[in-house]
Amino acid sequence: MGLFRQIPEVDPRSAAEKLTNGAVALDVREHDEWGAGRIAGALHIPMGELVLRQAELPRDRSIVAVCRSGNRSAVVTEALVRGGYEAENLAGGMQAWKAAGLPMEPPGGYVA
């Protein structure tokens, strides 16, 4: 096995379908980014708080990790998969979600 593993990723439209079918969006951005615009119903745990708040993560549902561009959430996804969670990274992050025209909360939200 090489040093680098393939991190499971999902495109925005497929992620939206997964969320509709019970997956959980885990938004790991900072508080100001979260306040600007987010996926409705997402669980907000900033990356720096994840270890302390790990008990909040569901073990019985798949997780779609989300950040602004997909970089931080890729790191989180890799850690979650290693920890036995079923997790995928939102490819392109909230920037790709917004570019795909998918809904954000609050209405008119933006990607900070």
VMD Tcl script that draws the C-alpha trace (Angstrom):
set ca {
  {0.00 0.00 0.00}
  {1.35 3.43 -0.90}
  {1.73 6.42 1.37}
  {-1.36 8.09 0.01}
  {-4.83 6.62 -0.01}
  {-7.61 7.63 -2.29}
  {-9.98 9.81 -0.27}
  {-13.62 9.01 -1.05}
  {-15.23 11.99 -2.80}
  {-18.70 12.85 -3.98}
  {-19.76 15.57 -6.41}
  {-22.30 18.20 -5.26}
  {-25.36 16.76 -7.03}
  {-24.65 13.22 -5.80}
  {-24.03 14.63 -2.31}
  {-27.40 16.40 -2.37}
  {-29.06 13.10 -3.27}
  {-27.22 11.29 -0.47}
  {-28.29 13.97 2.02}
  {-31.91 13.60 0.88}
  {-31.58 9.86 1.53}
  {-30.30 10.23 5.10}
  {-26.60 11.07 4.94}
  {-25.33 13.84 7.23}
  {-23.46 16.90 5.98}
  {-20.60 17.66 8.38}
  {-19.49 21.26 7.89}
  {-15.95 21.71 9.28}
  {-15.57 25.41 8.41}
  {-15.07 28.18 10.94}
  {-18.01 30.02 12.54}
  {-17.87 33.05 10.21}
  {-17.86 30.83 7.12}
  {-20.79 28.83 8.51}
  {-22.75 32.01 9.19}
  {-22.33 33.23 5.61}
  {-24.00 30.22 4.01}
  {-24.34 26.49 4.54}
  {-26.16 23.35 3.51}
  {-29.52 23.22 5.28}
  {-29.50 20.76 8.15}
  {-25.71 20.39 8.22}
  {-23.96 19.49 11.44}
  {-21.44 22.24 12.21}
  {-18.25 21.16 13.94}
  {-15.23 23.30 13.02}
  {-12.20 21.19 12.13}
  {-10.31 22.34 15.23}
  {-13.14 21.13 17.50}
  {-13.67 17.75 15.88}
  {-11.65 15.66 18.33}
  {-13.47 17.13 21.32}
  {-16.90 16.78 19.70}
  {-16.45 13.39 18.03}
  {-19.32 11.92 20.07}
  {-21.72 14.10 18.04}
  {-20.86 12.23 14.83}
  {-23.32 9.56 13.72}
  {-22.04 6.01 13.34}
  {-25.27 4.76 11.77}
  {-25.39 7.16 8.80}
  {-22.93 8.14 6.11}
  {-21.19 11.49 6.43}
  {-20.44 14.03 3.69}
  {-17.63 16.28 4.95}
  {-17.81 19.88 3.76}
  {-15.54 22.95 3.80}
  {-15.04 25.93 1.50}
  {-13.01 24.27 -1.26}
  {-12.71 20.62 -0.26}
  {-9.21 20.69 1.24}
  {-9.95 20.74 4.97}
  {-12.84 18.36 4.54}
  {-10.55 15.94 2.65}
  {-8.29 15.76 5.71}
  {-11.33 15.23 7.92}
  {-12.74 12.56 5.58}
  {-9.49 10.63 5.67}
  {-9.45 10.72 9.49}
  {-13.10 9.66 9.68}
  {-12.59 6.73 7.32}
  {-9.57 5.62 9.35}
  {-11.77 5.86 12.45}
  {-14.34 3.49 10.98}
  {-16.91 6.05 9.81}
  {-18.57 5.87 6.41}
  {-17.50 9.25 5.02}
  {-16.95 11.07 1.74}
  {-15.52 14.47 0.93}
  {-17.65 17.01 -0.95}
  {-15.45 17.59 -4.01}
  {-14.92 21.33 -4.47}
  {-16.61 22.11 -1.15}
  {-19.21 24.83 -0.74}
  {-17.80 26.65 -3.75}
  {-18.81 23.71 -5.96}
  {-22.14 23.33 -4.13}
  {-23.04 26.97 -4.85}
  {-21.74 26.75 -8.45}
  {-24.04 23.76 -8.99}
  {-26.99 25.95 -8.00}
  {-27.86 23.85 -4.97}
  {-29.80 25.47 -2.12}
  {-28.07 27.20 0.76}
  {-29.22 28.39 4.13}
  {-29.97 31.21 4.69}
  {-31.55 31.94 1.32}
  {-29.12 34.13 -0.59}
  {-26.23 32.77 1.46}
  {-22.72 33.01 0.11}
  {-19.43 31.16 0.44}
  {-17.06 33.13 2.67}
}
mol new
graphics top color blue
foreach p $ca { graphics top sphere $p radius 0.5 }
foreach p [lrange $ca 0 end-1] q [lrange $ca 1 end] { graphics top cylinder $p $q radius 0.2 }
display resetview
